[in-house]
Amino acid sequence: MKYLLGIDFGGGASKATLIDTFGNIIAENTVEYPTLYPENGACEQNPEDWIKALQQNCTALLSKSLVNPKDILAVAIDSATHTSLVCDGDFKPLRNAMHWTDSRSKLQADRLRKELGEEIFKKSFHKPDTIWTLPQLVWLRENEPEIFAQTKYIFFEKDYIRYYLTGIYCTDYIEAEGSMLFDCNKMQWDDELCKLAGITKDILPPIVKPTDIIGKVTKSVAESTGLKEGTPVICGTTDTVMEVFASGAVNKGDITVKLATAGRICVITDKPYPDRHLVNYSHIANGLWYPGTATKSCAASYRWYRDTFGGEYAELDDGAKNIPIGCDGLIFHPYLNGELTPYADPTLCGSFTGLRATHTKAHFTRAVLEGVAYSLLDSKLYLDSLNIPYNTVATAIGGGTKGKLWRQMIADTLGIALKTTESADSSLGSAMLAGIAVGVFENAEEAVKKCVKEIDITYPNPENTKKYRKVFEIYKKIHDALAPIYNER
C-alpha cells in the first residue's frame, strides 16, 4: 500500500492527514501553536512554532498509522494565504511572520487606496487593505526600517515550511495572487506593484504550479520528522482552496461555507469577480475561480473566548444550547481584528452589547456563536447582491463545522442547507493534490470522486431563520451606531 501526506498550517494549529491511494483516511494529527498580539493591531506568528508543529505532526502521524515512511509517495504543505515572513540573505527570519489579519498597516493601506487604488485594483483584483502583503511591507519599511533594509527574501508561510523540508525557494501562482504584488491578468510579479512596496521582484520567490514537484525531503529533515529522505515534496498552495477542493467543490455553482480561524463563503465560478468586498483566487481545477467573502474572526472568536474565559468546547456548547435565540438581548460582534466583508474596516472592534444582570456564561457563549453567524449572514447578503449563481446546498468546511450546535445555527441563520463530508480539512486537500502531482489521480475530479465522502446534511429550520433575521436587524443597527466611534479612535 502507498500513501499521500498533506499538512495544513492554519491560524492556530497545524493538521496532518495521511491517506492511501484509494482515498481512505489512514491517520490524522493536530498540533496547536500560539498567535501573538504584541501591540494593538498586531497579529504575528513565530516561524519556529511552525517547524516544531511540522516535526511533531509527522512523528505522531507515523506512530499512529504504523506506516513505513518509504511508502509515502509525496508530501504537500498548505497554509493561510498572504502570511508573510521576511528573511536575510541566509534565509534566516528577521522577525516574526505578519499574519494576514495584522491590521497595523491601516494608514499605509488607506494611502495606497486613495492615491493608487484603481491602478492596484486592475492588476491585483483587490483594493488595498491591511490583509495584503503590499501594505504590510510598506508598514514594515516605514516602522521597522532596519529590518526592511536587511530583507533579501520574502516567504509566505507554507513556502517557508516547505523550504525547511527541501531547501528550495519558490511559491505558487495562487499564493502570489494574494500578495498584491502580482499581476493577475499577466500571471506574473509586477514591477510597479513591487516598487510601491520598496522592493524589486528578484527578492520574491519563483512562481510554479501548485502540483509541481519542487524538491525532496533532505537528510536532516528526515531525522527530525521521521519522513524518508528523498520523499518528493510538491509546491502546494493556500489553505482555503485546499479546503474547497477537499469538500468536493470543483464545479461551477458549488458553494462552501467555512468555519475556521476566518470565515469564508466561496462560490465556484468560471471567472473572477473583482470587488472590494470579495477575495478572488484561482481554483486548482482548470479555468475556475473561487471568489468569496471573508469574516476575519470566525472560529478565532470562539477560541479567543475559550482561552480568555475558560472551558472546553463541548462543555461550552452544552451550556449554549439551552439559551434561546437572541441570547435574551445579548449580542456579540466578532470584530476582534476589524472586519472584511462587507465593511473592509480594520478599525471595527469586537463588542458585547445588551448586557443584563440575568445573563450567564452560557449566554455569552451562545452570543459569540450567534455573532459569528450574523457576520456570515452579512457576507452572504452581500454576495447575493452581486447575483453570482450558486447551488441550494453548501458544503460546510473548517474545524467549526464539527460542532453540531454551531452548524445548525449557521444553517438556520443563513437559510441554506449545509452538507458535511468525512473531512473537508485543507490537509486532506493537500494530500489529494499530492496524489495529482505523482499521478495517483488523473485530475481534480477523479481525486474528489475517490476521496470525498458525504456524511450528513443539516437543513435550516424556517422558524429559526425568521428569529435570527430579526436579531440580525438589531446586530446591523449596533454596527452602524458604533462604527463611527471606532473610526474616531
Secondary structure, DSSP 8 states (H G I E B T S, - for coil): --EEEEEEE-SSEEEEEEEETTS-EEEEEEEE---B--STT--EE-HHHHHHHHHHHHHHHHHHH---GGGEEEEEEEE-TT-EEEE-TTS-BSS-EE-TT--TTHHHHHHHHHHHHHHHHHHHSS---TTSHHHHHHHHHHH-HHHHHH--EEEEHHHHHHHHHHS---EEHHHHHTTTSEETTTTEE-HHHHHHHT--GGGS--EE-TT-EEEE--HHHHHHH---TT-EEE---BHHHHHHHHTT--STT-EEEEESSSEEEEE-BSS----TTSB--B-SSTT-B--B--BSSSHHHHHHHHHHH---HHHHHHHHTTS-TTGGG-EEE--TT-B-TTT-BTT---EEES--TT--HHHHHHHHHHHHHHHHHHHHHHHHHTT----SEEEEESGGGG-HHHHHHHHHHHTSEEEEES---HHHHHHHHHHHHTTSSSSHHHHHHHH--EEEEE---HHHHHHHHHHHHHHHHHHHHHHHHHHH-
